[in-house]
Amino acid sequence: MSDYRIYTDSACDLSPKILEEWGVSCCSLTFRFEKEVGVYANNDMSAQDFYAKMKKGGIAKTAAVNSEEFKTSFEKSLEDGYDVIYIGFSSGLSTTYNSARIAAEELSEKYPDRKIITVDSLCASAGLGLFVYLAVTKKREGFSISSLADYLRDNVKNLCHWFTVDDLVYLKRGGRINPATAFVGNLLGIKPVLHMDDEGHLINMTKVRGRRNAIAALADKYGELAICKESELVFISQADCMSDANTLSDMLSERYGARVQIITDVGPVIGAHSGPGTLALFFLGKAR
């Protein structure tokens, strides 16, 4: 049985160090700021510097990974005799996954004896990161590449994403709420609670008054949906709001005995659309 390598993309919001420790290769989405020339890979700018620019009025635009980049990256492993499985950013939010699928199809003609599998995670940020972690764990347990792909596809709709944002202006820019709703919501301290649905789209589920209540609402959803409430498979991502991430982690521990394994930054490519103050919770649940 041929060995294989796991690939993902930078929408997983995991540091290069963590991915290297896990043996995962990563292709990067990019971003740029309006009225500026430079184009950045996701890890070219620290999250702190990125959000500082946003708070000063900077508007960031993002771009998917193209198929040629994926081909170049995948081929390095194929030439070395490895099969490839790519676990990608939700097709409901980006064309990145489709680019990888096109690259895989083209490379399959050149390497007919190699397996090149793409899996649409329907995930984003550390939700994709948690999905990749599950893949790494199963590979270490001895799963073949085909068995791993089946496992991921069978469990993708159990990976819960629940999050809130602090400033509605960023959802307004993305067309998710209208300008009047954003203005009134910010004025009254209304905080939306959103989640990722079964098609990998972001859905506004409810609204609460105040940041503390929004954080508590995320913990409530964990209690409602988590398969194992005392789980250690819990990830949090935060956009320049580490104290809120710690508050959420403490709530989960005190209420349910859960242990948050990783708290990571919401990277620039995701944060460009949600803004500073985004707080997200990821775990395995009975349903998304």
Secondary structure, 3 states (H helix, E strand, C coil): CCCEEEEEEHHHCCCHHHHHHHCEEEECCEEEECCCCCCEECCCCCHHHHHHHHHCCCCEEEECCCHHHHHHHHHHHHHCCCEEEEEEECCCCCCHHHHHHHHHHHHHHHCCCCCEEEEEEEECCHHHHHHHHHHHHHHHCCCCHHHHHHHHHHHHHHEEEEEECCCCHHHHHCCCCCHHHHHHHHHHCEEEEEEECCCCCEEEEEEEECHHHHHHHHHHHHHHHECCCCCCCEEEEECCCHHHHHHHHHHHHHHHCCCEEEEEECCHHHHHHHCCCCEEEEEEECCC
